[in-house]
Amino acid sequence: MNYHSRKLLKLNLAPWRMATVGGLLLAGLTVVAGRAFYLQGLNTDYLQGKGDAVSNRNLTLPAHRGQVTDRYGQLLAISTPVESLWARAADLNLSADQRVHLARVLDISPAELAKTLTRKTRGEFSVRRPVTPEQAVKIAAMGLPGLTLQREYRRYYPAGAVTAQVVGFTNVDDKGQEGVERAYQDWLAGRAGERQILRDRHGNTIRDLAPIKTAQMGGNLTLSLDLKIQYLAHRELAAAIEKHKAKGGSIVVLDAKTGEILALVNQPVFNPNNRQNYKPDLMRNRAVIDTFEPGSTVKPFVAAAVLERGLFHPDSVIETPDNFRVGNKLVHDEHHHPELTVTEIIQKSSNVGAAKMAMTLTPQQHWEVLHRAGFGQLPGSGFPGETAGRLRDPATWKPVEQATMAYGYGLSVSLLQLTRAYMAFANDGEVMPLSFLKREPQEIVGERVFSPTVAREVRAMMETVTQEGGTGTLTRVPGYRVAGKTGTAHKLVNGHYAPDRYLASFVGMAPASNPRLIIGVTIDEPSDGVYYGGSVAGPVFAQVMAASLRLLGLPPDAPETETKMTENAVSARGGA
């Protein structure tokens, strides 16, 4: 029996089925051929685009970040070009020897490098940002597949720690994280550009094709800081903290006429050029962000409040007993004086006298004066994180709280906020808006807080603080009249005032005949046995003020051999 005679092997298919299958195969081939003709002959852009997607890349061109300078053009922040090492996961194929060699160049262990290179990602990722110029040369010479060097910019701060907490710093992506760098990020950053490049299958650049978008450089920024004053404030503050074994401190130097911040320094500090082992606490701008109870530095505002309403005059005599009872609290002075004039209350920093003056006011009247001076409000510097301090609603005040607020307890301020408030006494009752940027005098519009008469009278009282018999004799500056107020406050710890932990402060101005500079100083927790504001913060003020006045070339307004009240101060006290 042959093959054709076997019935089981016969294939009996209907003719229509054969025709159907053949037709379907022919139709499929026709569709494929038509599609191929369409893509390769008519719509060539599609396949070209797919090919370009593999070989062409849009390379981001980082923008050059704008410079930051002081008011005289001294560089405070500048961007320098650096190389960074990037990897493309799909093309990364390094041998064991290449990995060991690369780890040696990067000065890391092979295990650490392996952990970085085996990162689970589909696109590009950074291996090291930045690399040193020497490392970049060695890596480029190795020609490693999947690894590329990209041009970026790294921020450098010429003044280092001296301006760190004002200028701030940027992160690895060159974005501002703190300080001025953060506050003016949009202005400084500029706009990144793009350029199309051709790469081979190993990720190496073959050809630079065409620019897509040109990078736009960021804007430059001129700060109000005077770098010379900033340096001397930094030096004097550091010396005082070391001398008194203090925990830290701050200084603010203001131009009384413009509201410009000429210097702002905190201790401790950090170096923004080396942040490998930094602590976030060191980056905090304490003078702007931290608050404290101002102590006796708030007493001039109580005096201004009672003078403004005609309740007292500078020579009005007030009985100041050993103890003054308010509710269940006794207010007392370190040094007893049976009676003092309003001027002497400020000069000798009498808590009893200040409390008795405050109790002649209603809580609303007392609050209004402090509120107008800026307490309980943001100082308006524009610095990230600036604080408004704490000034409670007067409707909630108890009599004892009003009394303690008269000598600086029960409210809180920042040093910048307190120094700004003293502008009301320096500018005959006007407070200028604060600025970290250099400004022109004609741009400034002040806010009236006190009448010119009241401001001059209080300034005259504060001038007696620096004279014999006052609490601030160590704040005197040869050749210049100085007005200011000392402050010594117990620190609040766990809800209680610590008997041996203090914050010493002094805020003052010069030349007192027509103040140009206002300087606020705080020393946190001096521990060498000296803690009064006049003894700890006062000498720092004197050194910084003396050097600053000379740098600005301001003419003296008093003989160098003596410090006394002039006719202007005497007339402000009513001719006494």
C-alpha positions in Angstrom: 0.0 0.0 0.0 1.5 3.3 -1.1 1.2 6.6 0.5 -1.6 7.9 -1.7 -3.7 4.9 -1.0 -3.9 5.5 2.7 -7.3 7.1 3.5 -6.1 8.4 6.9 -3.3 10.4 5.3 -5.6 12.1 2.8 -6.3 15.9 3.5 -9.8 16.7 2.3 -10.1 20.5 2.6 -12.8 22.4 1.0 -11.5 24.8 -1.7 -13.0 27.8 0.1 -10.9 27.2 3.2 -7.7 27.2 1.2 -8.6 30.3 -0.5 -9.5 32.1 2.8 -6.2 31.2 4.4 -4.2 32.3 1.4 -6.1 35.5 1.2 -5.5 36.3 4.8 -1.7 35.7 4.4 -1.7 37.9 1.3 -3.5 40.6 3.1 -1.1 40.5 6.0 1.9 40.7 3.7 0.2 43.6 1.9 -0.3 45.6 5.2 3.2 45.0 6.3 4.6 46.1 2.9 2.3 49.1 2.9 3.4 50.1 6.4 7.0 49.7 5.5 6.6 51.8 2.4 4.7 54.5 4.4 7.3 54.7 7.1 10.4 54.5 4.9 9.1 56.4 1.9 6.3 58.8 3.0 6.6 59.4 6.7 10.3 59.3 7.3 10.2 61.6 10.4 8.8 58.8 12.6 11.7 56.4 12.3 14.1 59.3 12.2 12.6 60.4 15.5 13.0 57.0 17.1 16.6 56.8 16.0 17.3 60.3 17.3 15.7 59.3 20.7 18.4 56.7 21.1 21.4 58.7 19.9 20.3 62.4 20.4 20.1 64.0 23.8 19.0 67.4 25.0 21.8 68.5 27.3 20.9 71.0 30.1 23.2 74.0 30.2 23.3 75.3 33.8 22.9 79.1 34.2 25.7 81.0 35.8 24.3 82.1 39.2 24.6 85.9 39.9 27.2 87.3 42.2 26.5 88.6 45.7 28.6 91.6 46.8 28.8 94.0 49.8 27.8 97.7 49.3 31.3 98.5 47.9 31.5 95.6 45.5 33.5 93.2 47.6 32.6 89.6 46.6 30.5 87.6 49.1 29.3 84.8 46.8 30.5 83.7 43.4 30.0 80.6 41.2 33.0 78.7 39.7 32.7 76.0 37.0 33.3 72.5 38.1 33.0 69.0 36.6 30.6 66.3 38.0 30.6 62.6 37.2 27.3 61.1 36.0 26.4 57.6 35.0 23.8 56.2 32.5 22.4 53.0 33.9 21.6 51.3 30.5 25.2 51.8 29.2 27.1 51.2 32.4 29.4 48.2 31.9 32.6 48.4 33.9 35.0 45.5 34.5 36.3 44.7 38.0 39.6 46.4 37.2 37.9 49.5 36.0 35.8 49.8 39.1 38.9 49.4 41.3 40.7 52.1 39.3 37.8 54.5 39.4 37.3 54.0 43.2 41.0 54.8 43.7 40.7 58.0 41.6 37.6 59.1 43.6 39.3 58.2 46.8 36.5 55.9 48.0 36.3 52.1 48.7 35.3 49.8 45.8 32.3 48.7 47.9 31.1 52.2 48.3 31.5 52.8 44.5 29.7 49.5 43.8 26.8 50.6 45.9 26.5 53.9 44.0 26.8 52.3 40.6 24.2 49.6 41.3 21.6 52.2 42.2 18.2 51.2 40.9 17.3 53.8 38.3 16.5 53.9 34.6 18.0 57.2 33.6 21.1 59.2 34.5 22.3 59.6 38.1 25.2 61.3 39.7 28.2 59.5 41.0 30.2 62.4 42.4 29.3 66.1 42.5 31.7 67.7 42.0 35.0 66.1 41.2 38.3 67.9 41.5 40.1 69.0 38.3 42.7 66.4 38.8 40.1 63.7 39.1 38.2 64.9 36.0 41.4 64.6 33.9 42.0 61.0 35.1 38.4 60.0 34.6 38.3 61.4 31.1 41.5 59.6 30.2 40.0 56.2 31.3 37.1 56.4 28.7 34.7 54.4 30.9 31.5 53.3 29.1 28.3 54.8 30.6 30.2 57.5 32.6 30.3 61.1 31.5 31.6 64.4 32.9 29.2 67.3 33.0 30.0 71.0 33.5 28.2 72.5 36.5 28.8 75.5 38.9 29.8 75.4 42.5 29.2 78.3 44.9 32.2 79.9 46.6 32.1 82.3 49.5 35.2 84.5 49.8 34.4 85.9 53.3 33.7 82.4 54.6 32.3 82.2 58.1 32.3 86.0 58.5 29.2 86.4 56.4 27.9 82.9 56.3 24.7 83.3 58.3 23.6 86.4 56.3 24.6 85.3 52.8 23.6 81.7 53.4 24.5 78.9 51.0 23.3 76.8 48.0 22.9 73.0 47.8 24.5 70.6 45.3 22.0 71.7 42.6 23.0 75.4 43.1 19.7 76.3 44.7 19.6 78.7 47.7 19.0 76.9 51.0 19.5 79.6 53.6 20.0 83.4 54.0 20.1 85.8 51.1 20.8 82.9 48.7 17.4 81.5 49.6 15.5 84.8 49.9 16.6 85.9 46.4 16.8 82.5 44.7 14.7 83.5 41.7 16.8 86.6 41.0 20.2 85.0 41.5 19.5 81.6 39.7 18.9 82.8 36.1 17.5 80.3 33.6 19.1 77.1 32.4 19.6 76.5 28.7 19.5 73.4 26.5 21.8 72.1 23.7 21.3 69.0 21.5 24.1 66.5 21.2 24.7 63.2 19.4 25.9 60.2 21.5 27.1 56.7 20.6 25.7 53.6 22.1 28.2 53.9 25.0 26.9 57.3 26.0 29.9 59.2 24.7 29.3 62.5 22.9 30.1 62.3 19.2 28.9 65.6 18.0 27.5 68.9 19.2 24.4 69.5 17.1 22.6 72.7 17.9 21.6 75.1 20.7 17.9 74.9 21.7 17.8 77.5 24.4 20.6 79.8 25.6 21.2 79.9 29.3 20.5 83.2 31.0 22.9 84.4 33.8 21.3 85.2 37.1 21.1 88.8 38.4 23.8 90.2 40.6 22.9 91.3 44.2 24.4 94.2 46.1 23.9 93.9 49.9 23.8 96.7 52.4 26.6 95.0 54.3 29.9 96.8 54.8 32.4 94.0 54.8 34.9 96.0 56.8 32.4 96.6 59.6 31.3 93.0 59.3 34.8 91.8 59.8 35.5 93.9 62.9 32.1 93.0 64.4 33.0 89.3 63.9 36.4 89.8 65.5 35.1 91.7 68.6 32.2 89.4 69.2 34.4 86.3 69.0 36.9 87.9 71.4 34.2 88.8 73.9 32.7 85.3 73.8 36.1 83.7 74.4 36.9 86.2 77.2 33.6 85.7 79.1 33.3 81.9 78.3 29.9 82.6 76.8 27.6 80.2 74.9 27.2 82.6 71.9 26.3 86.1 70.9 25.1 88.4 68.1 25.7 92.0 66.8 23.5 94.1 64.5 24.8 97.4 63.0 22.2 99.6 61.4 22.4 102.8 59.5 19.9 105.0 61.4 19.2 107.2 58.4 18.5 104.6 55.8 17.6 101.4 57.8 20.3 99.5 56.0 21.9 96.6 57.8 25.6 97.4 57.7 26.7 94.3 59.7 25.1 91.3 61.2 27.2 88.7 63.0 26.4 85.6 65.1 28.6 83.2 67.2 29.1 80.3 66.8 29.5 80.2 63.1 30.2 77.7 60.2 32.2 77.8 57.1 29.9 77.6 54.0 32.9 76.5 51.8 33.2 73.2 53.8 30.0 71.7 55.0 31.0 68.1 55.4 30.6 68.0 59.2 28.2 71.0 59.6 25.5 71.2 62.2 22.1 72.8 61.2 22.2 74.8 64.5 25.3 76.7 63.4 23.6 77.9 60.3 20.8 79.7 62.1 20.9 83.5 62.0 20.2 84.0 65.7 20.0 87.8 65.5 17.0 87.5 63.1 15.4 84.2 64.1 16.0 83.7 67.8 14.0 85.6 70.5 14.9 86.6 74.0 13.4 88.7 76.8 15.0 92.1 76.4 15.4 93.0 80.0 16.2 96.7 80.8 16.7 97.6 77.1 12.9 98.0 76.9 12.8 100.7 79.7 13.3 103.7 77.3 10.0 102.8 75.6 8.2 102.9 79.0 9.7 106.4 79.6 8.6 107.5 76.1 5.0 106.3 76.8 4.6 108.3 80.0 6.3 111.4 78.5 4.1 111.2 75.5 1.0 111.4 77.6 2.3 114.1 79.9 2.2 111.9 83.0 5.8 112.7 83.8 8.7 114.9 82.7 12.4 114.0 82.5 13.0 115.7 85.9 9.9 114.3 87.6 10.8 112.7 90.9 9.5 109.2 91.7 9.8 107.4 95.0 11.7 104.2 94.5 11.5 102.1 97.7 13.5 98.9 98.4 10.5 96.8 97.2 7.4 97.7 95.2 4.5 95.3 95.6 2.4 94.6 92.5 -0.2 91.9 93.3 1.7 89.0 95.0 5.1 90.0 93.5 7.8 92.2 94.9 9.8 94.3 92.4 13.2 95.3 93.7 16.4 96.9 92.5 20.0 95.7 92.8 21.0 99.1 94.2 18.6 101.0 96.3 17.9 104.8 95.8 15.0 106.3 97.8 13.9 108.5 94.9 14.9 109.0 91.3 14.0 111.3 88.5 12.7 109.7 85.3 16.1 110.4 83.7 17.9 108.7 86.7 15.6 105.7 86.4 16.9 105.1 82.9 20.5 106.0 83.9 20.6 103.7 86.9 18.2 101.1 85.3 15.8 101.0 88.2 13.2 98.2 87.9 11.1 99.8 90.7 11.0 103.1 88.9 10.2 101.6 85.5 7.4 99.5 87.0 5.9 102.5 88.8 5.9 104.5 85.6 4.3 101.6 83.7 1.5 101.2 86.3 0.3 104.8 85.5 -0.6 103.6 82.0 -3.5 101.4 81.0 -2.5 98.1 79.5 -3.8 99.3 76.2 -1.6 102.5 76.3 1.4 100.5 77.3 0.8 98.0 74.5 0.3 100.7 71.9 3.7 102.2 72.4 5.4 98.8 72.2 3.4 97.8 69.2 4.2 101.1 67.3 7.9 100.5 68.0 7.6 97.1 66.2 7.4 94.7 69.1 5.1 91.7 68.3 5.5 92.4 64.5 7.8 91.1 61.8 10.7 93.6 61.4 10.3 93.5 57.6 13.8 92.7 56.6 12.7 90.0 54.2 15.2 87.5 55.7 13.9 83.9 55.6 12.5 82.8 59.0 12.5 86.3 60.7 10.4 86.3 63.8 7.8 88.7 65.2 8.7 87.9 68.8 5.9 87.9 71.4 3.7 90.7 72.6 0.4 89.5 74.1 -3.0 91.1 73.7 -3.3 93.8 76.4 -6.7 92.5 77.4 -5.0 89.4 78.9 -2.4 91.4 80.9 -2.4 91.1 84.7 -1.1 94.0 86.8 2.0 92.0 87.7 2.7 91.2 84.0 2.4 94.9 83.0 4.9 95.7 85.8 7.4 93.1 84.7 7.1 94.1 81.0 8.3 97.5 82.1 11.8 96.0 82.7 11.8 93.4 79.9 10.1 90.2 81.2 7.0 88.7 79.7 7.7 89.7 76.1 10.2 88.5 73.6 12.1 90.1 70.7 14.9 89.3 68.2 18.0 91.4 68.3 17.3 92.8 64.9 13.8 93.7 66.0 15.0 95.5 69.2 17.8 97.4 67.3 15.3 98.5 64.7 13.0 99.9 67.5 15.8 102.1 68.7 15.7 103.9 65.4 12.7 105.8 66.8 15.0 107.5 69.3 17.9 108.0 66.8 15.6 109.6 64.1 13.6 112.0 66.2 10.6 109.6 66.4 10.8 107.9 62.9 11.6 104.3 62.1 13.0 103.5 58.7 12.2 100.1 57.0 15.0 97.6 57.3 16.9 96.4 54.3 19.6 93.8 53.6 20.1 95.4 50.1 21.9 98.6 49.4 19.4 101.4 48.8 19.4 105.0 47.9 18.3 107.6 50.6 15.6 109.0 48.3 13.9 105.6 48.2 13.1 105.6 51.9 9.9 106.6 53.7 9.9 106.3 57.5 7.1 105.6 59.9 6.5 107.9 62.9 6.5 106.3 66.3 7.1 109.2 68.7 7.0 112.9 68.5 10.4 114.5 67.9 10.4 116.1 71.4 9.7 112.8 73.1 12.4 111.0 71.0 15.0 113.6 71.9 14.1 113.6 75.6 14.5 109.8 75.8 17.8 110.0 73.8 19.1 112.5 76.3 18.2 110.1 79.1 20.0 107.3 77.4 23.1 109.5 77.0 23.3 109.7 80.8 23.6 105.9 80.9 27.1 106.2 79.4 28.2 108.8 81.8 29.5 108.6 85.4 26.8 107.1 87.6 25.2 105.2 84.7 25.2 101.5 84.0 27.0 101.8 80.6 30.2 103.7 81.3 32.2 101.1 79.4 30.3 101.9 76.2 31.8 105.3 75.8 33.7 106.2 72.6 36.4 108.9 72.7 35.4 111.9 70.8 31.7 110.9 70.4 28.6 111.2 72.4 26.9 107.9 72.9 23.3 107.1 74.0 22.1 103.7 74.8 20.7 101.3 77.3 22.1 98.2 79.1 20.1 95.0 79.7 20.7 92.0 81.9 18.0 89.3 81.9 17.7 85.9 83.6 17.1 83.2 81.1 13.9 81.1 81.2 14.8 77.4 81.5 12.1 74.7 81.7 9.5 77.3 82.7 11.6 78.9 85.5 14.1 81.7 85.5 17.6 80.2 86.1 19.4 82.1 88.9 22.8 81.7 87.2 22.1 81.9 83.5 21.9 85.4 81.9 21.7 87.2 78.6 23.7 90.4 78.6 22.8 93.1 76.1 23.4 96.7 75.1 21.7 98.8 72.3 23.1 102.2 71.6 23.7 105.0 69.0 26.3 107.5 68.0 27.0 110.4 67.5 24.2 111.2 70.0 23.9 114.7 68.7 22.7 113.3 65.3 22.9 109.5 65.4 24.1 107.7 62.3 24.8 104.2 63.6 22.8 102.0 66.0 24.4 98.9 67.3 22.8 96.1 69.3 24.8 93.5 71.1 23.8 90.3 73.0 26.1 87.9 74.8 24.4 84.6 75.7 25.3 83.0 79.1 28.6 84.5 80.0 30.1 82.2 82.6 33.3 83.9 83.9 31.5 85.6 86.8 30.7 88.9 84.9 27.2 89.0 83.4 25.9 92.6 83.5 25.1 94.0 80.1 27.2 97.1 80.6 30.2 95.0 81.5 29.9 92.2 79.0 28.1 93.6 75.9 29.1 97.3 76.5 32.8 97.0 75.6 31.9 95.1 72.4 29.6 97.9 71.4 32.3 100.5 72.2 35.0 98.8 70.0 32.7 98.2 67.1 31.1 101.7 67.2 34.5 103.4 67.5 36.0 101.6 64.5 32.8 102.0 62.4 32.6 105.8 63.0 36.1 106.1 61.9 35.5 104.0 58.8 32.5 106.2 57.8 34.5 109.3 58.5 31.9 110.8 60.8 33.1 114.0 62.6 33.4 113.9 66.4 30.7 115.6 68.5 32.5 115.6 71.9 36.0 116.2 73.3 38.0 113.0 73.5 39.0 113.8 77.1 35.4 113.8 78.4 32.0 112.5 77.8 29.2 114.9 78.8 25.8 116.1 77.8 25.8 119.0 75.4 23.4 121.8 75.0 21.1 119.8 72.8 20.8 117.1 75.5 20.3 119.6 78.3 17.6 121.5 76.3 15.8 118.3 75.7 15.6 117.8 79.4 13.9 121.1 79.8 17.0 123.3 80.4 17.8 121.7 83.8 
